[in-house]
Amino acid sequence: MKKAAKVIGILATVGGIVAVAIIMMTDSCKEGAPEFAGIGKYRFGHTVLDDIGEGVCQPTTIDDGKRQATWCFALPAYKIANRVAEVELYFGGPPTQKDAALIEIQLKVRGCLEQDLETWMRSSFGPPIETRNNRFYYKNSYLWAAALIPSDPGRCRVHLLPLSEQAQIAKVKAF
């Protein structure tokens, strides 16, 4: 009986090792780098209004005044494309709704060098799905992104939205 228990124990251990090896091989065989679901600590599907401990958050409306939202600004800057970007966040609910989901990230890139931003966007999101004038649009499994190069002289703007925000995506494309 003890021999049978030892054999079963050995088989279970070997089976466990094989299962772990198969899982590791499956993960390592996935193509490409992981996709962005946001920028830095701000990620769609994870970040909620209550996670924001810095900056200023104020009520606003989106969808032409049809929907309450919260706009957060004066947040710590984020570095992209060798430049500093001001970060603004929008959440889908009023400031009192602490579980309001992140619905937009805007980056205002100061002293923007168009080529640097375009290179950074391509390395982060792959080739654009569409280009128009000085606008580049990107999409992955989690988000849609727009780079407006430049939106103002010496300043570029990047919009990141979850794929669920189709009305806001349309608004950015029309802007």
Order of alpha helices (4+ residues) and beta strands (2+ residues): alpha-beta-beta-beta-beta-beta-beta-beta-alpha-beta-beta-beta-beta-alpha
